């Protein structure tokens, strides 16, 4: 894929208007750093179909640090089960809530990563979806698709983020995660990408190298 093709790729993905999961829609509508943070913690190593109802159950217990700090670990565990590592996540969320009762919400990727269990993917998502500031959240979909297209050649999500920060125009940073996650869930799946229905295959190195003549 040529670097100059990225504008057309983004436009095609926006025009495709592929269906989002309910969890993706929820994160898009928050505009609240704390809610993005704790919801993203729930989503780690858990699919959206499980995370979405668990998030709604958690939000019934509280939507602010002050409210969730009063919830017992056992009560939160029960609400978020069966997300992966639910016991650890319940403790994390309550610890973060108690910290934020006394301190301001961190506003940089470096400070967000100081929270137990928070990595660059989560921190970037908080910056982008919570603070609405340019940041690139690289999950498995963004990493896989960026490499399949040939836009990057990297071996890890962290490496992909660093390369995208250098070459992806900043105007696309806020949208790229949602666009590629949705594209990855609907079309460019991990094991069986649906190239026949792909709206950007003409730009894709993977398609060009694997299509049948």
N, C-alpha and C positions, 0 to 999 in steps of 0.2 A: 504493500500500500504506500502510495506517495504521501508525503507530509501535507501536500497541498489539497489532498482529497478529504481532509478531516471536516471541512465545512459542509461538504455534500453529504458525508456520512451522518453528521449530527442532524442536518435538515431532514434526511430521509427517515431517520429514527423518530424524530419529532412528528413527522407527517404520518408515520405508520400508526401512531396512537395505540400501541399494543396494550392489552389489559394488564393492570397492576394487581398485585395481591392486596388484600385488605390491609396488611401490615405496612406495605410500602405507602399506601394512601395515608395511613395514620401518621407515619413519620413525616410525610410531605406537609401535612396540615398542622403539625405541632407549633412550629416557630417558638419553641420553648427549650432552651438548652438542657435544663434538668430532665424534662420528660424524654427528650431525645437520648440523653445519656443512659437513663435507667432502662429504657425500652431496648436500646442497642445492646446493653449488657444481657438482657433476657434472650436476645436473638442469637447470641454467639453459639455456634455449633448446634443450632436448632432451626428447623425449617419454619417458614413464615406461617404455614397453616397451624402449627402448634403455638408459635409465639404470639400470634394475634389475639386469640381468646385469653391466653395467659396474661397478656398486657392489659386487656380490659378488666380482668379480675383484679389485677394489681391496682389499677387506677380507681377501683371502687373503694380501696382501702385508703387511698390518699393520692393527691396530685402535686403536693408540695413537700419540700424537705421536712418542714415542721410536722406535717401530717404523717408522713411515712416513718419519721424518727420515733413516733409513739407506738408503731406496730411491732408486735413481737416477731422474732425470727420464725417461730413455729407457724404463726398465722400467715406470714408472707410465703413461707415454704408451701403451705397448703394451697395458697392462691395461685402460685406460678407453676406448680407441678402440672404436666410432666416435662417442662423445658429441661434441656441438658444441664447437668450440674446445678440443679435447682437449690440445693442446700447452700452451696458456696455463693451462688448469686443472691440469695436472700440476705446472707450476711453482708455481702458487698454493698447492696443497695441501702441497707439500714445504716451501715458505717458511713457511707457517702452522705446520706440524708442528715445524720447527726453532725457530720463535719460542716455541712452547708448551713446548718442552723446557726453556726457561729462564725462562718467565713463566707466571703463572696464566691460566686461560681467562677472557677478558673476560666480564663479567656484566651489561652494560648494552647497550642498542641502540646508543648512541653509540659505545662502545668497540669493539663488534663491527664497526661500519661503517668503522672505521679500517683493517681488513684490506683489502688490495688485492682489488678485485672483489666485495666484499660490500656489498650495499645493504640497505635497510630490510626488504624482503621476506624475505631470508635471515636477517637479524638477528632479526626477529620470530619466525621459525620456530624458531630456536635457543632463544630465550627460552621459547617455548610448549612445544615438543616435547623440548627438551634439559633445560631447567631446570624445566619444568612450572610456569612462572609466567605469569600473564595477559598475553597479547600477541596482536595481531591481524596475522596474515600475510595480506597482500592480494596475490594473484597475479591472472592474467588471468580466472580463473573467478570469484573473489570480486568483483572489480571489475565484470565483466560482469553477473553475476546480481544483485548489489546494486542496480545501476542498472535492470535489466530489471524487477525487482520494484517499483521506485519508492521503495525504502527510502532511497536516496541519489540525488543528481543531481550527478555529478562527471565530470571529464574525464580523470583519471589515477589509477592505483593509489595513489599517495602521497596524493592528495586524498581518495580513498575511505577510506584508513586513518585519516586525521585526523577525518573525519566519523563513522566507525564508533566511534572512541574516545570521541566525545562522546555518541552516542545508543544504541549497542548495550550492553545490560546486561552488566556484567563477568562474570557467571556463564556467558555464552556465548562468551567470547573464546577459550578453549582449544579449543572444538569447532568454531567456525564455519568455519575453513579446510578441515578434513577433510570436513565436511558439504557445503560448497558446491563443493569440488573434485570430490567423488564425484558430486554432483548434476549438475554441469556436464559430466562425462565420460559420464554415462549418459542424462541427460534433457535438460537445458538447454544443448544444444550451441551453439557459436558461430553456425554458418550455418543449421542446421535444428533449432531447439528442438522437442522432441517433446511439444508441449502436450497432446496427447490422452492421454498417459500420466502427465502431471504431477500430483503429489499436493498441490501448493500453488498451482495456477493461479487459484483463487478469490481469492487475495490479490495477484495479479500485475498490475501496470499494463500490461505488454507484452501479456499475454493479453487483457485487457479491451479494449485499443485495437486489437487485430488479429483477434479472433475473428470468424468469419463469422456473420451474423445469419440 
